[in-house]
């Protein structure tokens, strides 16, 4: 499916606003409670909730700046530790999700960072009851190889996201929900690469992306 740059930017903005609505809304509710609360213990609890919501909002913004935006400086590469920190911040409050980091490169091209982060986002969201999310990347013969593996008691990958990843959406419009998957597909295809997704009946969800560096 072809989509204009303007329309795609709108999709990304919609996705960002959707993901920030909950923590920002919690901040607003917390401030309203704090204004009406006079009990010291309850005020302390409100401040704790406000701090949690502020941290969640900041972590989401940091992640999306790398995954969707132009964060990471003006060079062509990004320190892989920035991606690791962004993923840990995004999923850090989910006590049911364990992260495995198997990225051998110290730096990666910005394009690869975006693919890695968005596949991690999709994989983590698919683990609706928690589980193990493993993320790996390496450069071999000037090709970047990225793998994301999600394993848990219940894995749900929406068909719309699967089709967007594989470029099989046909004439169906891309929605904000599938913006990350569409971005991954476009980035990989633009580099003449390939993208694999484990079949729907598989017990484990696996993404694999391979494309040329530079």
C-alpha positions as CSV (number, residue, x, y, z in Angstrom):
1,X,0.0,0.0,0.0
2,X,1.2,3.5,-0.8
3,X,0.6,6.3,1.6
4,X,1.7,9.9,1.5
5,X,4.4,11.2,3.9
6,X,1.8,13.6,5.4
7,X,-0.7,10.9,6.0
8,X,1.9,8.7,7.6
9,X,3.1,11.5,9.9
10,X,-0.6,11.9,11.0
11,X,-0.7,8.1,11.8
12,X,2.4,8.3,13.9
13,X,1.1,11.4,15.8
14,X,-2.2,9.5,16.4
15,X,-0.3,6.5,17.8
16,X,1.8,8.7,20.0
17,X,-1.2,10.6,21.4
18,X,-3.0,7.3,22.0
19,X,-0.1,5.9,24.0
20,X,0.4,9.1,26.0
21,X,-3.3,9.5,26.9
22,X,-3.2,7.1,29.8
23,X,-0.2,8.4,31.7
24,X,-1.0,12.1,31.0
25,X,-4.6,11.5,32.0
26,X,-3.4,10.0,35.3
27,X,-1.3,13.1,35.9
28,X,-4.3,15.3,35.5
29,X,-6.4,13.1,37.8
30,X,-3.7,13.0,40.3
31,X,-3.4,16.8,40.4
32,X,-7.1,17.1,40.9
33,X,-7.0,14.7,43.8
34,X,-4.1,16.5,45.3
35,X,-5.9,19.8,45.2
36,X,-8.8,18.4,47.2
37,X,-6.8,16.2,49.6
38,X,-5.6,17.4,53.0
39,X,-4.6,14.1,54.7
40,X,-0.8,14.0,54.7
41,X,-0.6,10.2,53.9
42,X,-3.1,10.5,51.0
43,X,-1.2,13.6,49.7
44,X,2.0,11.5,49.8
45,X,0.3,8.7,47.9
46,X,-1.0,11.2,45.3
47,X,2.5,12.5,44.8
48,X,3.8,9.0,44.4
49,X,1.2,8.3,41.7
50,X,2.1,11.6,40.0
51,X,5.8,10.7,39.9
52,X,4.9,7.3,38.4
53,X,2.8,8.8,35.7
54,X,5.4,11.5,34.9
55,X,8.1,8.8,34.6
56,X,5.9,6.7,32.3
57,X,5.2,9.7,30.1
58,X,8.9,10.6,29.9
59,X,9.8,7.0,29.1
60,X,7.3,6.7,26.3
61,X,8.4,10.0,24.8
62,X,12.1,8.9,24.9
63,X,11.2,5.6,23.2
64,X,9.1,7.2,20.4
65,X,11.7,9.9,19.7
66,X,14.1,7.1,18.8
67,X,11.5,4.7,17.2
68,X,9.7,7.3,15.1
69,X,11.6,10.6,15.3
70,X,15.0,11.9,14.6
71,X,16.6,11.3,18.0
72,X,20.1,10.0,18.4
73,X,22.1,13.0,17.2
74,X,22.9,14.2,13.7
75,X,25.1,11.3,12.7
76,X,24.1,8.2,10.7
77,X,24.5,5.8,13.7
78,X,23.1,5.5,17.2
79,X,24.6,4.0,20.3
80,X,22.9,0.6,20.8
81,X,22.7,1.3,24.5
82,X,20.3,4.1,23.8
83,X,17.9,1.6,22.2
84,X,18.3,-0.7,25.2
85,X,17.6,2.0,27.6
86,X,14.5,3.1,25.6
87,X,13.1,-0.4,25.6
88,X,13.8,-0.9,29.3
89,X,12.1,2.4,30.0
90,X,9.0,1.5,28.0
91,X,8.5,-2.0,29.5
92,X,10.3,-1.5,32.8
93,X,7.0,-1.1,34.8
94,X,5.6,-4.4,33.5
95,X,6.7,-6.9,36.1
96,X,5.4,-9.8,34.0
97,X,7.8,-9.0,31.1
98,X,11.4,-10.1,31.1
99,X,13.8,-8.6,28.6
100,X,16.7,-10.3,26.9
101,X,19.3,-8.1,25.1
102,X,21.6,-9.9,22.5
103,X,22.9,-7.0,20.4
104,X,26.5,-7.5,19.6
105,X,27.1,-4.1,17.9
106,X,28.0,-1.0,19.9
107,X,26.4,1.3,17.3
108,X,23.8,0.7,14.7
109,X,22.5,2.7,11.7
110,X,19.5,4.9,12.6
111,X,17.4,2.9,10.2
112,X,18.3,-0.4,12.0
113,X,17.5,1.2,15.4
114,X,14.1,2.2,14.2
115,X,13.4,-1.4,12.9
116,X,14.7,-2.9,16.1
117,X,12.7,-0.6,18.4
118,X,9.4,-1.0,16.5
119,X,9.7,-4.8,16.3
120,X,10.4,-4.8,20.0
121,X,7.3,-2.6,20.6
122,X,5.1,-5.0,18.5
123,X,6.5,-8.1,20.2
124,X,6.1,-6.6,23.7
125,X,2.5,-5.6,23.0
126,X,1.8,-9.1,21.8
127,X,2.7,-10.6,25.2
128,X,-0.6,-9.6,26.8
129,X,0.0,-11.7,29.8
130,X,3.7,-11.1,30.0
131,X,6.6,-13.4,29.2
132,X,10.1,-13.2,27.7
133,X,11.0,-10.7,25.0
134,X,14.4,-11.3,23.4
135,X,16.0,-8.8,21.1
136,X,19.1,-9.4,19.0
137,X,21.0,-7.7,16.2
138,X,24.4,-8.1,14.4
139,X,26.1,-7.0,11.3
140,X,27.3,-9.7,9.0
141,X,28.9,-9.0,5.6
142,X,27.5,-5.5,5.5
143,X,24.0,-6.8,6.2
144,X,22.1,-6.0,9.4
145,X,20.3,-9.0,11.0
146,X,17.6,-8.2,13.5
147,X,15.6,-10.8,15.5
148,X,12.9,-10.4,18.1
149,X,11.4,-13.3,19.9
150,X,8.3,-13.2,22.1
151,X,7.4,-16.2,24.3
152,X,4.6,-16.2,26.9
153,X,1.4,-17.8,28.1
154,X,-0.7,-15.8,25.6
155,X,0.5,-14.2,22.5
156,X,-1.8,-12.1,20.3
157,X,-0.5,-10.4,17.1
158,X,-3.3,-8.6,15.4
159,X,-3.9,-9.6,11.8
160,X,-3.7,-6.0,10.7
161,X,-0.2,-5.7,12.2
162,X,0.9,-9.0,10.6
163,X,-0.3,-7.9,7.2
164,X,1.4,-4.5,7.5
165,X,4.7,-6.1,8.5
166,X,4.5,-8.4,5.5
167,X,3.2,-5.8,3.1
168,X,0.0,-7.8,2.6
169,X,-2.6,-5.1,3.6
170,X,-3.8,-4.7,0.0
171,X,-6.1,-1.7,-0.4
172,X,-7.0,-1.6,3.3
173,X,-6.1,1.7,4.9
174,X,-3.3,1.8,7.4
175,X,-4.5,2.7,10.9
176,X,-2.6,4.3,13.8
177,X,-2.5,0.9,15.5
178,X,-0.5,-0.5,12.5
179,X,1.8,2.5,12.1
180,X,4.8,0.8,13.7
181,X,4.4,-2.3,11.6
182,X,4.0,-0.3,8.4
183,X,7.2,1.7,9.2
184,X,9.2,-1.5,9.8
185,X,8.0,-2.8,6.4
186,X,8.9,0.4,4.6
187,X,12.3,0.7,6.1
188,X,13.3,-2.9,5.3
189,X,11.9,-2.9,1.8
190,X,13.6,0.5,1.0
191,X,16.9,-1.2,1.7
192,X,16.1,-4.2,-0.5
193,X,15.8,-6.4,2.5
194,X,13.4,-9.1,3.7
195,X,11.1,-9.5,6.7
196,X,9.8,-12.7,8.2
197,X,7.1,-13.3,10.8
198,X,6.4,-16.7,12.4
199,X,3.1,-18.3,11.3
200,X,-0.1,-17.5,13.3
201,X,-0.3,-21.1,14.6
202,X,3.3,-21.0,16.1
203,X,3.6,-21.1,19.9
204,X,6.3,-18.4,19.8
205,X,6.2,-15.1,18.0
206,X,9.4,-14.5,16.0
207,X,10.3,-11.5,13.8
208,X,13.3,-11.5,11.5
209,X,14.6,-8.6,9.4
210,X,17.6,-8.6,7.2
211,X,18.7,-5.6,5.0
212,X,21.9,-3.9,3.8
213,X,23.7,-1.4,5.9
214,X,24.2,2.0,4.3
